[in-house]
Amino acid sequence: PAIRDKVTVIEQPFRPAHLAGARWVVAAATPEVNRDVAAAAAARGLFVNAVDDPSVATAYLGGVVRRGPVEIAISTGGLAPALAGLLREALEAILPHDLDEWTVIATRIRSEWKRDRVPMTERRPLLLRALERLYAGATA
């Protein structure tokens, strides 16, 4: 099922009973209510993201760039969410769109390196050369 099927939005005065069955809590209310939500969540061992109040949050939502199996997360620790968003957009603009191909190459040659017992210190330069060949139009 879609993630939306698993999210409950409650738009009414907070009661600790609202947290029953929750696994993750987002508090997006006044600072006073966010503190109450955070305290109730902490008592239940739940992570809480308190919007615009990182001092009571135990988890933060960051920006994520995904290119196939490559994932890059950006966070400001809740201090500047808009900055995290701008950084995510900047990374999306500059990262190559074929990072999934990079992963295919890296996975294949890693397997070969393990088989051939290539020392760890040699692997990074070898990967760089393989990726350079990708952009030169040759097969890695």
Backbone torsions as a table, in degrees:
resi	resn	phi	psi	omega
1	PRO	NA	153.2	179.3
2	ALA	-65.5	154.5	-179.9
3	ILE	-59.6	-32.3	-180.0
4	ARG	-61.1	-28.3	178.5
5	ASP	-70.3	-14.8	-176.6
6	LYS	-108.3	3.8	-177.6
7	VAL	-108.2	133.1	176.6
8	THR	-115.9	123.9	176.4
9	VAL	-102.3	124.2	-179.0
10	ILE	-114.0	116.9	-179.3
11	GLU	-115.4	73.8	177.2
12	GLN	-158.3	167.4	-179.6
13	PRO	-53.6	136.0	-174.8
14	PHE	-67.0	137.5	170.0
15	ARG	-133.6	138.3	179.2
16	PRO	-53.0	-28.4	178.9
17	ALA	-62.1	-21.1	177.6
18	HIS	-61.5	-21.6	-176.4
19	LEU	-84.6	-4.5	-179.6
20	ALA	-58.4	126.4	178.8
21	GLY	81.8	-2.3	-178.6
22	ALA	-76.1	152.0	173.7
23	ARG	-118.1	-21.6	-177.6
24	TRP	-148.8	138.5	-176.6
25	VAL	-126.7	135.1	172.1
26	VAL	-116.5	118.6	178.2
27	ALA	-101.7	117.8	-177.9
28	ALA	-130.9	65.9	-176.7
29	ALA	-135.3	-155.2	176.9
30	THR	-70.6	160.4	178.4
31	PRO	-55.4	-38.4	-179.9
32	GLU	-63.8	-46.4	-179.9
33	VAL	-66.5	-41.7	178.1
34	ASN	-58.2	-39.8	178.0
35	ARG	-64.6	-41.7	177.9
36	ASP	-62.7	-43.6	179.2
37	VAL	-63.0	-45.1	-179.4
38	ALA	-61.8	-41.7	179.5
39	ALA	-65.0	-43.9	179.3
40	ALA	-65.6	-38.3	178.7
41	ALA	-66.9	-42.5	179.6
42	ALA	-61.8	-39.6	179.1
43	ALA	-62.3	-24.9	179.8
44	ARG	-100.9	2.0	-179.8
45	GLY	72.4	29.2	-178.7
46	LEU	-100.3	147.0	171.8
47	PHE	-77.2	142.5	178.1
48	VAL	-134.9	134.5	172.1
49	ASN	-105.0	112.1	179.6
50	ALA	-98.8	107.3	-176.0
51	VAL	-60.0	129.2	179.4
52	ASP	61.4	20.1	178.1
53	ASP	-146.7	68.0	-176.4
54	PRO	-62.5	-17.2	-178.6
55	SER	-66.3	-24.3	178.9
56	VAL	-108.9	-0.2	-179.1
57	ALA	-80.7	147.0	173.0
58	THR	-112.9	0.1	177.7
59	ALA	-154.0	151.3	-179.2
60	TYR	-127.5	148.3	174.9
61	LEU	-95.8	124.3	-179.0
62	GLY	-108.3	177.8	173.0
63	GLY	-88.4	144.3	-179.4
64	VAL	-131.9	131.8	173.3
65	VAL	-106.8	127.0	179.7
66	ARG	-121.6	129.8	173.6
67	ARG	-134.7	95.2	-175.3
68	GLY	60.9	-132.4	-179.3
69	PRO	-79.7	-3.4	178.7
70	VAL	-85.1	126.8	177.8
71	GLU	-130.2	131.2	178.5
72	ILE	-123.3	122.8	-178.7
73	ALA	-105.9	143.4	-179.9
74	ILE	-126.6	132.1	177.8
75	SER	-142.5	150.0	172.5
76	THR	-114.9	19.2	-179.7
77	GLY	64.4	26.7	179.4
78	GLY	81.8	-1.8	-176.1
79	LEU	-79.3	-33.3	-176.6
80	ALA	-146.9	72.7	-177.7
81	PRO	-57.2	-35.5	179.8
82	ALA	-64.9	-35.5	176.9
83	LEU	-65.0	-42.3	177.0
84	ALA	-58.7	-40.2	178.0
85	GLY	-64.3	-42.7	178.3
86	LEU	-64.7	-40.7	178.1
87	LEU	-64.4	-39.8	176.9
88	ARG	-60.2	-46.9	179.5
89	GLU	-61.2	-40.7	179.5
90	ALA	-64.4	-43.9	178.4
91	LEU	-63.7	-40.6	177.9
92	GLU	-59.9	-36.5	-177.8
93	ALA	-72.5	-32.3	-174.4
94	ILE	-99.5	-20.3	-179.7
95	LEU	-75.2	141.3	179.4
96	PRO	-63.3	143.5	-179.4
97	HIS	-75.7	-11.0	-178.5
98	ASP	-101.9	30.3	178.1
99	LEU	-59.7	-26.1	176.6
100	ASP	-63.1	-35.9	175.2
101	GLU	-64.5	-39.3	177.1
102	TRP	-57.2	-42.7	-178.2
103	THR	-65.9	-39.9	177.9
104	VAL	-59.8	-46.9	-179.8
105	ILE	-63.8	-48.1	-178.0
106	ALA	-61.9	-38.7	179.2
107	THR	-65.3	-44.8	-178.8
108	ARG	-63.8	-48.7	-176.1
109	ILE	-73.6	-27.4	175.6
110	ARG	-62.3	-42.9	177.8
111	SER	-59.6	-42.9	178.1
112	GLU	-63.8	-42.5	-179.9
113	TRP	-62.1	-42.7	179.6
114	LYS	-62.9	-43.6	179.5
115	ARG	-61.4	-42.9	-176.5
116	ASP	-88.5	1.6	179.2
117	ARG	56.8	43.9	177.2
118	VAL	-68.8	128.8	-179.6
119	PRO	-59.7	145.3	-178.8
120	MET	-55.6	-37.3	-177.4
121	THR	-65.7	-20.0	-179.1
122	GLU	-92.9	-15.2	-170.6
123	ARG	-70.2	-42.1	-177.5
124	ARG	-62.0	-48.9	177.3
125	PRO	-61.1	-35.8	178.1
126	LEU	-65.8	-40.1	178.0
127	LEU	-64.6	-42.8	178.5
128	LEU	-59.1	-43.8	178.5
129	ARG	-64.4	-39.3	178.9
130	ALA	-63.3	-41.0	179.0
131	LEU	-70.5	-35.3	175.6
132	GLU	-61.7	-39.4	177.8
133	ARG	-65.5	-34.8	177.3
134	LEU	-57.6	-45.5	-178.2
135	TYR	-78.1	-17.8	176.3
136	ALA	-84.8	-4.5	177.7
137	GLY	92.9	0.4	178.8
138	ALA	-93.6	163.4	175.7
139	THR	-83.7	146.1	-176.9
140	ALA	-77.1	NA	NA
